Every structure is written in structure tokens, then in C-alpha cells.
Amino acid sequence: MSNQTNGNIIQLEDGWNEVIKKGAIDVLERTLDDGFDTSFEPREYIRIYTTCYDMCTQRSPYNWSRDLYTRHGETIETYLRNTVLPALQDKTGQGGTILLNELKHRWSNHQIMNKWLKKFFTYLDRYYVKHHSLPTLEQAGLQHFKTEIYQNSKENTTSAIISLIDEEREGEIIDKTLVKSIVELYESMGMGSLDAYSSDLETPLLDSTRAYYGRKREDWIAKDSTPDYLIKAEKALGEEKMRVVEYLNPATEPKIRKVVEDEILQKVQMNLLEKEGSGCSVLLANDKTEDLQRMFKLFSRLDSGLQPMANIVEKFITSQGNACTDKRQARLDSGEKDKNDDPDFVKSLIDLHEKYLGVIRETFASHHLFQKALKNSFEEIVNNDVGQYSNAELMSTFCDRVLKSGGEKLSETEVEQSLDRIVQLFSFLTDKDLFAEIYRNQLAKRLLNQRSASDDAEKAMISKLKAQCGTQFTSKMEGMLNDLAVGSEQKSEFDKRMEQQDTKLSFGVQVLTIGNWPSYKAPEVALPPQMSKCMDVFKEWHDAKHQKRRLTWVHSLGNATVRATYGKKSYDLQVTTLQAVVLNAFNEGKTYGFTELKEKLNVDDITLKPLMHSLSCGKHKVITKSPASNKITSTDSFSPNAKFSCNMRKIRIPVASVESSHNKNRVEEDRSVAIEAAIVRIMKARKTLSHQQLVAEVLSQLAFFKPQPRVIKKRIEALIDREYLERSSENSQQYNYLA
């Protein structure tokens, strides 16, 4: 080599000027400026690489590693400062796209230059840089670009990028590839982190986005309905997400989403929910499922964003339920007779619950806040009693219509569906114990009068109540069904015994366990000899089988079929046992005064009046009353109706029940026992409690009803009197348990 001195030693200036600068750097700069592809012939590349290698491996003082490292940086700095920066400054002000294209071009050139210089100085990078803990040639090249170009142009390029993004938001088409290339430049300027991207592009972009959507929010909220506004909001959020996917860094997505959500959703949430003519309540009223789903989906993005919406849903459902209650009240106010059978009202509540249960499930994805809203609203609706009869009684009577023969005409599937829905309503009742008492009374009537349409349906209903409230709630009802099952087995055995008796009566007995069934009045009555004989036979047979059981006859629950002959025509009268006894008294055709008949039958006025009313004032007047009227008095007289005639051979003559649907005193007594049991349980475990804590714990333990605090206080006083508890001597509001 002609430039070598001292044998094979390469001098710094000779190697740099004659080989490296002339053969590599000048060629690189020239081809980059002219826009040609940059490449080197293998022989030329090897020559330059070898020169760099030799200059770095010569012994000191001819080892030029440090000088080459310095000149590498100076070369890049000079090119960037003298060539690239003026070109960018020239494009500033000519439009964002022009500036960004120039920056993209210059950045690409710089990467090419950096790549080739790294190749030429590979040995320098491998040893000198490593041993002296210096930035690699690639890192140094990036740092020079950042210092000379990026720092001087980032404000203009950031503004240009934001301007293009705003144009795209307004529907214009932009060069997304160009924006993506510049974003990658910002990412590279972080030298392995996103600091530069975050501070120089992301932060200004988020500020710009906040301002942009702030303007849009004011425009949309002023002129758009809530559904239209939310359609635009949904579209904007989708576009921002796609924008990140197409040309921004993924780390920006949650930040820009939060900004957009804050601006177009959070700040106007209540305005949108309560907007007149198109808010959440209006959408619910008009069954706008798609709009409600969109509202739910968008507000679920916000922290606590669904609670205000759930509150509106709860208020709306409550208002719909109150409308059903108001209709019932209006009917009663208009003069309609109040009775415990109002299927239309109960069906309206069932339909309302079914509708909004579906809305919660399908529109609001069964979200727990909306399930709670439905629960809260129906607890208020179902426990809002109107008229003389409680909703618990109306619901139980509705079950009675479904389950008894001659009630609702329903298929098995419809019965099952109706029972499922009424049990769902029942779950919201506060006074579940009251429902149970009424239901048990009605179940007893269905079973004893053979009016139950299906044993399977009865069992299914009890099973549903058991699943809802537990075994304790339904144990007596299950006992009633069990009594009848056992009774049917004993009946066939007793029938064989009756066949041996000389009697014209077909006689059967149903034995009930007192603890399972409601308590009934058992009026004494003078029975005909034939009936008394049959009863004696049964008692003898029963006592022989069950020596420790005592029988009590309840004639008011019995029924009979009486063969009655009027003129030449015979009828089968289906009546109660007590009606049959009354009819038997008129067998000889005699006329009786009320008082005389009462003494003959050995019954009181309360028992006899409804019996005589059913026989002489009802649809089928088999007895004639004098004087004729619809009211029974003690001065009336009665005789067989010789003129009675009917087209039917079998005639059912119902009698008005003097029993109420439930015993209110019994319900109150049961509640008192339950409250006291809860108090004792709690105090036994806790030993000492304040009044407020004890009341709160009692309320939390009582599943079937919710007593007023004053009722609990009364039971506490009763337990103190009976020395289960005592007041603390130091604090009158604190109780101690007495073992």
C-alpha cells in the first residue's frame, strides 16, 4: 500500500482520507443524496474493512481505535447538521405530509448510513467499544440523529402527526403508512424505551384528543338524542382502537381509550341517562333493546359507570309495578268487590317480572347490579299491599287456582311454568310465613275436598318452596301429603271391615295428623244413628290398630252424597257432612223453626246459619224458607221444597266457609316464638350485646319475615321477664345472657 510508513504501519490521516472517507463515507453520502441504492462491491468492502481492522490492531502509538470512534461520530454529526437538518427546515411550513415524508426519507437514509458504517467499523465495535464501555456504533448513530435532527424537529413533526390524525377523525383519507413510519422513529429515539414516544408524541396526542372530543361532546349533546349520541360514541371508540392498531404504539390504547371515555361518556353520563325523550327510562318504556345494550356496554367501561344506570332501571321497574298496584286500587275505588282472588293482578306482576328478568338477562348480561335492581324493585312492589287482602294471600290464592280442579285450564307445561313464576315472585315476599300459613290452609281444602288437579303438581310446588326456603318451611305441607298417602292404604283395609257390617251407608274416614294440618273447629252435632254406628265401627277398628292415638271427629271437613227424591225424580246432592245431617232432619217432611232445628241438631247459630243459607237461599233451593229472603234469622222456619226441580241429576251445593284463610293470631304467635328463639341463639353465642347489635343480628337471621324493631324489643323484654336475659348494670342498652 502506497500510504504505509514504517513498514506496514497505516497513518491516521492516510487511512482515513485515502481509504475510509474516499472509498466509503463520500460514496455513502453521494448515493444517499442522489437517491440511489447503496451497495459496495465485495472487494471494495473487504478493502475498507481490512483498513479499519489494521488501524485498530496496530500497536500503540499507532492504534487509531479512539480516533476512528471519534471520527465516526463526527462524520455522522456533520452530515446530519449540514445536509439533513437544512433539508427538513426547508420543508417546514409546506404542509405536514411533506415534512413527514422528508423526515421519513432522511430517517431511512440515516439507518442505511448507520448500517454500513457499523459494517466497516465492526472490529471497532467488537473490541474498543466493548472494552471501554462506550455506546455501540449503532447507538451512537441513533444518539447523533436524536441530538441533531429529532430534538430540532420533533415539535413540528408532532404537530403534523396530530393534524393528520384529526383529519382522519373528520373522515379524510391519510397516509397511514407514513404516520406509522414516523411513530417508529419516535419509538427508536427512546433507545430501548418508550420515553421519547411517550413524552414527545403520546402526551401531546392525548391532550389534543381530549380537546377534540371535548368539542365533539358539546356538539353532540346539544343536537343528538341519547341513542344517536351513543352510536357516535361507540364509533369513535372503535376508530380510536383501530387507529392504535394501525399506526400507534399498543401502549397508547388504554390511555387514549380512557381520555375518550372521560370526554364523551363520563362527563355527560347523567345527561345521557336522564335526557328528556330519549334517556334510559324512555328506552326501557319503548323496549329499545339494541340501544339499551349499547348504553350498557359503553357505560360498563367507566369506573362505577353502571350504578347510575342500574338505579334508573330499579326506579323504572318499581314505577311499572306501582302502576299495576294503582290499577288494582282504582278497580277497588270504583266499587269492585275486594276478594282474595285477583288473578289479573297477580298475572300482571308475574308478566312484569318475567319481562324484566329477560331484559336483565339479555340486555344487561345478568350483571349483578341489575339483578340487584330487579330484586330491590320487586321487593318494594310485592310487599306493597292494596285493599283488604295482602299480596301474600293473593299469590297463594293464585296458586290455588292453578292447582285445583276446575280452576285455571292449563296444560302440564303451563302449570309448571306458572308455578315457577309465582315462586319467583314469592321469593321477594317479606312475609313468607304468612304465605305459608295461607297456602297450607288452601292446600288442606284441595286435598280434603278432592279438588286437587294433580298430585304431581302439588308435590312440584312444595318442592319449589322447599328449594327456596328450606325443609322447615315445607315440613307440614309434606306431612299433609304423607297423611293422605298412608290414609289410602288404610282405607282399603277398613272397607273390608265395613263390608261385614249391616249398613246402607257407604262410609269412609280420612285420618289426619293434628300437627301437620291447620286447626279446625269441631262443632258437636247430633248425628243420625246410621252415621253414629259407622263412626263407632271405625273407632273400634282404629283403636285396635293404634292404641296410643286419640281420635277427634271434625265433621265440618266431611262430605257426603245424599239421594233426594222430589216428586218422581231423584237427585244426588253433593254436600258436606253437616249439610247431610240437616237434610236428614227433613226426611219426614216436617217444618222446623230455626230455634227448634238448632236444638234438634245440637248446634249453635254460627254453625247452622251458613248451612241453612246454602240449602234455602243458594242456587239450588232444596229447602224452602219462610219468610223468603236472602238472610237467615232466628225467626225463620224451614220445610222441604216440594217444587224443587233441576235438569242435572248430580247437584253440588256449596256452603260458605266460616273459617278465614288463615289464623292471624297463630301467625303472630309463631313469629313471636321465632324471634325469641333467634334472640336466645344469638345471646347464647355472644353472651353480651348492645341493643342495636342484637336487633341487627335478629333481623339478619329471620328468613321468613321481617319484624319491626319495636316487636323485637317487646320480645327482648319478655325474655328478660322470664330470666333468659338481663340488662347490664352499667349500661341499660346492653344485655347479658343468663345461663
Secondary structure, DSSP 8 states (H G I E B T S, - for coil): -TT-BTTTB--HHIIIIIIIIIIIIHHHHHHHHHT------HHHHHHHHHHHHHHHHS-TTS--HHHHHHHHHHHHHHHIIIIIHHHHHHHTTS-HHHHHHHHHHHHHHHHHHHHHHHHHTHHIIIIIHHHTT---HHHHHHHHHIIIIIHHHHHHHHHHHHHHHHHHHTT----HHHHHHHHHHHHHTTTTSSHHHIIIIIHHHHHHHHHHHHHHHHHHHHH--HHHHHHHHHHHHHHHHHHHHHHS-TTHHHHHHHHHHHHHTGGGHHHHHT-TTTSHHHHHHTT-HHHHHHHHHHHTTSTT-HHHHHHHHHHHHHHHHHHHHHHHHHHHHTT----S--HHHHHHHHHHHHHHHHHHHHTSTT-HHHHHHHHHHHHHHHT---SSS-HHHHHHHHHHHHHBTTS----HHHHHHHHHHHHHHHTT-S-HHHHHHHHHHHHHHHHHTT-BS-HHHHHHHHHHHHHHH-HHHHHHHHHHHHHHHHHHHHHHHHHHHHHTS--S---------TTTS-----------HHHHHHHHHHHHHHHHH-TT------GGG-EEEEEEEETTEEEEEEEEHHHHHHHHHTTT---EEHHHHHHHHT--HHHHHHHHHHHHTSSS--EEEES--SS--TT-EEEE-TT---S-SEEE------S-SS-HHHHHHHHHHHHHHHHHHHHHHHSEEEHHHHHHHHHHH--S----HHHHHHHHHHHHHTTSEEE-SS-TTEEEE--
